[in-house]
Amino acid sequence: MLLSARGGALLTRIRSLVAPAPAASGWKLAVPALLLAGATLFMQTQGKPAVGAATLAEATAAMLDLPVSAKHMLVFDDSTGQVLMAKDADAVVPIASITKLMTAMVVLDAGLDPQEQLRIVRADGASSMQRDSLLADGAAVSRGALLQLALLPSENRAAAALARTYPGGHDAFVQALQAKIHSLGLTRTHLREPVGSSPGNTSTATEVAKIVAAAARYPDIARITSHPQASVAVNGKTRTLRNTNPLVGGKGWDIVLSKTGSSHEAGSCLSMRMRSGGKNVTVVLLDADGAQRRSLDAGNIRDTLAGRTARMY
């Protein structure tokens, strides 16, 4: 079920989610007022908001049409925890390189030296499907640069190297990854490896939103992923990295955290926090029809929140 707003009354309809007003003639509400009263999707956990089941979101807003190609979507207000839009948000599906947000958190939790120089080895590319890697075998890169490489251009070998050089090695990293999943209450998220190349790395739009909320509490992740590009040293030479989300830094966009993902099984995926229409919102799009459609989906969500008419395609 898709929940959104459209047409000339876009802003009025979105505002009704926050302060419900009597429905205009011809508007179809999803549920009676009693359900609306109890459908807030955030619960306070140690003073931090946590996203609840997206199925409740489908009982909070008018059932209207918003053109999105993504098969799974969740949009919620970071300040109030109110779900603004949802589409099949509890289906378990592959998330590809969105996995790297979890990898980054696990590595940062370990408190390792970001300046330590590490070497890329052949095993770091064993499970990677990436053909245009910036990291050759034997390349010397700092741990901090590897973190940037994993998050900004979504370099698979960087994520693999971060896991391999975790205290205790790859197996210890995977154990720490499972512990992190458990600590975040992600009951429907299953991650087998640090890169996201495995179709077995799965989650839901609802739980990806939880991952984004957790990642936002790491200043390094927010800083790295909110820039359109950065420079790092690889083998002593400066390399320019570009964000895989072309919307970051674009005109009309105020994105404060972002991570994309893409694979044959996962389609095109996007998770990000942004400011739009006076709101701080989290947007999750899974299994969109290519990177261009994914960006169009995000643009339609932004325009809807700002009270502008969404584009049809």
N, C-alpha and C positions, 0 to 999 in steps of 0.2 A: 504494500500500500504506500502511495506517495503522498506526503503531506507538504504543502507549500502554499504560495500565494501567487496570483497572476492578475494581469489586466489593470484597469484604471484604479481599482481599489486595493492595490498591492499593500501600500503602507498601512491602510486601515485594517486589513486582515492580519498583518503581522502584529500590529499593536494589540489586536484583540486577543492574541496569545498571552500577552502580559497582563492586560486588564480587560477581560471579556466584556464586550458590549452586546446589546441585543442584536441578533443576526438580522442583516438586511434581507428583504424579500427575495426568495429564490436561493439563498445560501443554504448549503447542506452541511450541518454539523455532524461530526463523526460520532459523538457520544453525548449522553445526557449530562447535565450539570454536576451530578454527584460524582461521576467518573472524572470530570474535569478537575474537580476540587482536590482529588487525590492523586493526580498524575505527574507530580514533580519528579524528575529523574535523577536528582542528586541527593545523596545521603552523606552526612558529615562523618568522616572517618579520620580521627586524629586531627580534627580541625581542618581537613582538606576535603573539598567536594569530590565525589566519585560518581561516575556515570552509572545509572541504573539500567534496567532492561528496556531496550528500545521499543518493545511491544507496547509499553505504557505510553510511549510518545505517540503512537498511532491512535490514542484516545484523547489527544489534547488539542487538536487543531482541525480546521476545515479541510475536507477532502477535495483538493483542487489540483490542477495539472500544472506541473513545472517541467519543461523539456530538459531531461538529463539522459545521457546515454549510459551512465554508470548503473549497473544492476543493483548495487547496494550503496546506500547513502545515509549519513547522519550529520545533522547540523544542530549544534546547541549553543546556547548563550553561556559563556564561561562565567559570567557574574551571577546569574540566577540559577543556572543548571537546567533551564527550561529547554526542552527539545523543540526546535523550530521546524525542522523537516526530517523525515525519515522514510526510507525505502528499503524494505527487506533487510533491515539492519542487524538482524540476529542470525543470519545465515552464515555458516562456517565455510570460509573460502580461502584460497591462497592469497598471501599478502606481499609476496616477492620482497623487494628491498626495503619495505617499511620495517622489516626485521631489524635493519641496522640501527634503528632508534633504540631497540632493546640492547643490542650489542654495545652501543655507545654508553648506555647507562651502566651496564655491568662492568665495563672497563673503567669508567670514572669512579664507580663505587669502590674499586680496588685501591684507589689512591696512588697509582703508579706514576713514575717520573715521566712527564710528557716530553722532556728533552732527551731521554735515553734513545740512542741510535740503535735501530733494529735492521736486520737484513731480510729481504724477501727471498724465500726459497721456493723451489719448484712445487712443493706440496701446497703452497698458498693458492695455487691456481688449479688444483686437482678437481675441485667441484664447481669451478667458475665457468659460466657460459659466456663470459665477457670477452669479446674479440679485440677490443681496442684499449687494453689495459695500459695505464700510465706507468706501471711498475714491472720492470723486467727482473728476471732471476738475478739475485745478488745485489739489487739496488739497496742503498743505505738511506733510511728514512727515519725521522724521529717519530716517537709514539704520538706526539701531538699532531704531526703532519698526517700520520695514518688516520687519525680520527677525522681530520678535515677531508681527507681523500675518501673515506668511507661515507661521510654524510653529504658532502656537496656534489661531487660528480658520481657518487654512489659506486666507488671503486671496489669491486668484489675482493681483489687480492689484499686490499688494505684491511677489510673486515676480517678476512681469514687470518692475516698476520697478527692482528690484535688478539684474536682468540688463541692462536698458537703460542703467543708470548705471554699469555695470562699466567699468573703464578700457578704452577702445577700442570700447565699445558692445556691443550684443547679439551681434554676430557674434564678437567677441573672447570674450564670456562663453561662447558655445557651444563655442568652441575649448578654453577652459579646462575646461569641463565634460567634454569628450572626454578631455582629458589626465588629469583626475581619475579618470575611469572606468578608464583604462589603468593609472594608478598603484596603484589598489586591486585590480588583477587581475580585473576584472569582465568576463569574456569573453562573457557571455551577457546583458549589460545594454546596452540601447540607449535613449538619451535624446535627443530631438530639440529639446526646449524646456524652460524652467525651471519651468513651472507644473504639468504633469502632465495637462493637458486633452487632449493628443493620445493616441489609442490606440496610437500608435507608440512611446510611452514604455513600454518593457517590461523585465522582469527575471524572475528566478526567486525562489522563497522562500529558497533557499540564498544567492543573491547579495544579496538584500535584507538578510539577516542580516549579511553582510559590511558593507553600507552602515551598518547600525545600529552595528556594532562600531566603524567608523571615526568615526561621528558622536558616539559616546560619549566620544571623546578631545577633543571641543570643549566646554569648560565652559559656554559660552553656550547651545549647543543643549540640553545636558542641563538646565540651569537653566530655560530658557524652557518646554520641553516637559514638565517634571515638575510644573508647577503647574496647578491647575484653572482659574485665571484670572489676568489681569494688566491693568494700566491703561497706556495710552499717550496721547500728545497728537497729535491730528489737527487741523490748522488752529487750534492753540492751545487746543482743547477736549479735555478728558479723555474717552477712550472706554474702556469695559470690554470686554476680550477674554475669550472662554471657550474652553477647550480642546475640540477636536472629539472627544476621547476622554473620554466621561463617567466612565470608571473612574478616571481620575487624581484623586487626593484622596478617593476613595470609601472607605468603611469596609471594612477587610480587604484593601486594595490598597496595595502599596508599589512604585510605579512611578517609575523614575529617568530614563526617556527614553521618548518616545512620538511617533508620527506616524501619522495615519490617512490613508486615501485612499478616494475613492468616485467612480465614474462608471458609466455604462451598460455600458461594455465591461469595466471592471475589477471590477465588483461592489463590495462593501464590503471594504476592506483595513485591516490594522492591523500595525504594527511597534512593538515596545516592549521595553524591558529592565525587569525587575521582580525582586523578591525573594519567593520562595515556597517553603515546605517546607524552609527552611534553605539554599536554593540561590539564587544569582544567575543568572537565566536570561534568554535572549532568546527572544521569541515573535514569529513572523511568520505572519499569516493573510491569504491572498489569495483574492478572489472568494467571500466569504461572502454569505449570503442576507439582506442588509440590515444596518443598524447594530445593531439589537437582537439578531439572531442572532450577529453578530460578537462582541458583548459576552458573550453566553451561551457562545460557543465559548471565549473567554478565561477565563471563570469556570470552565468545566469543566477547562481545563488547569491553572488555579491549584489547584482542589480536588483534582485527581489528584495533583499534585506534593506537596500537603499531606497526602495519604493519606485524603482524603474521597471519598465516592462521587460520581461525575459525575451530573449531571441529564440525564434522557432528554427528547428533544423530537422 
